[in-house]
């Protein structure tokens, strides 16, 4: 049987990432040991914006290597599993010109429209993950993909 295409369309992925709240972000330490943490995020203008604290293991790994991978997924039963994996370059984004819009989106998504307090917190930083590659899956598409593969012979 041919490989089944169960990836999300670009529009589906944009909607999915706008709705989801937590990304599991993976980095590696200087020995190559993986480190994974859940972080809130904003997907905006084909970039993943995160906020964390300078000096923690995740941020130190990110800034040292300039690389990270994030996974955003959901679903409890096999037939409805879906998600997106984003691999790419990561850097501090406090001065990114999109930052005011990111903070507005963050306020709506996580703070109920209230003030985003991070600029008042010690050692907080914004980070931006720019994708080199993105992969997505939506197991709800398996029946349709199987039917297409059978029809193609």
N, C-alpha and C positions, 0 to 999 in steps of 0.2 A: 504494500500500500504506500502511496506517495505521502510525503510529509504533510501533516495537516497544518494549515495556516489558521491559527487562532489568535493572532495578534490584534491589538486594538487599532482602529483607524486613528489618524492624527486627531480628529475631532473628539473621538471617544477618550483618547488619552488625555487631552486637555481638560475635558470635563471631569474625568476620574481624578486627576491630580489636583484640580481645584477643590474637589469635595473631600478628599482624604486629609487626615490630620497629622499622621505620624509617619516619618521615614526612619528606617533602620539604616544608620550610616556606618559603613565599614571603612576603617583605616588600618594601616600596618605600622608597627613600631620599627625601630632601627634594626631589629633582628628579623623582621618579616612576620612577626606574630600578629595575627588579626585582632582587632579591637572593634566591637560593634556596640553602638548605643542608639536608643530611640531619641529622635529630635523632631520637634514641630518644624514645619516648613511652609514656604510659599513658592509655588511654581508660577513664574512670571517671565514672559518674553524668552521662552526656551531656556530658562535657568532656574536652578533650585536654590532659593535663599534660605539660610538657616541663621539661628542666633545661638551663641553659646558663650562660655567664659574662657578668656585667655588663661593659659596655664594648665588647663585640664588635659588629660591624655589625648582625647579626641582632637582637640584643636592643635595641640603640639604636633601630633602625627600629621594632620592635614597641612600645616604650615611648613613642616620639614620636608615632606615628600611632594606637596602640591597636587596630591591625588586622593580621590575618595570614590566610593561606590555607595549609592543609596538604593534601597529597596522599599517600595511602597506597595503593600498587598493587603488583600482582605479575602473573606470567605471562610466559612466553617466546614462546609461539605465539599467534597471533591468536585462536584458538578458546577460549582459556582466560584471556584478559586479564580482570582484575577490579580494582576499586578503589573508594576513597571520597575525595571532596573535601569539605573542611570550611572554610567561610568564616566569619569572625567577629571578635569582640572579644577582645583578648588583654591580660592584665595580670599583674603579679607575684602569686604565689600562696603565698608562704612562710607566711602566716598563715591560709590556707584551712583550715577545720575538717576537710576530707577529707584533709589532707596526711598524717597518720599511715597511713591506709589506702593512699594512693598510694605512699608509701615502701615499705610492705610488699609491694605488688604489684610495684613496681620491683625490689625485692630478689629476688623469685621469678623475674621475667622476665629480668633482665639480670645478676644477681649470684649466681645459683645458690643463693639463700637467704641469702647473706652480707650484711654490713653495707653500707648505702648510704653512701658516704664524703663526699658533697657538702657536708655541713654543716661539715666540717673543711677544705674547700678554700677558698681566697681568692676572693671575689667571685662565688661561685656563687649562682644564684637559681632558684627554681621559677616557672614561668609556666603560666597556664591560658588555653586558647583555648575560649571559649564560642561555640558555633555560632549564627550567624544563619541559615545554610542549609547543608544537607548534600545531596550528590548521590552516587549510587553506581551501579556498573555491574558486570555479570557476564556476559561474553560466552559463558560456558557455557550461558546461557539462550536464546541466539539460536534454536536449532531449535524449542524449545517456544514461544517468542514468535511465530515465523513461522507455526507451526501454528495458534495462537490467532487470528492476524490473518486467515489464510485461511478459518478456520471462521466468522469474523464477517462475511466477505464482501466 
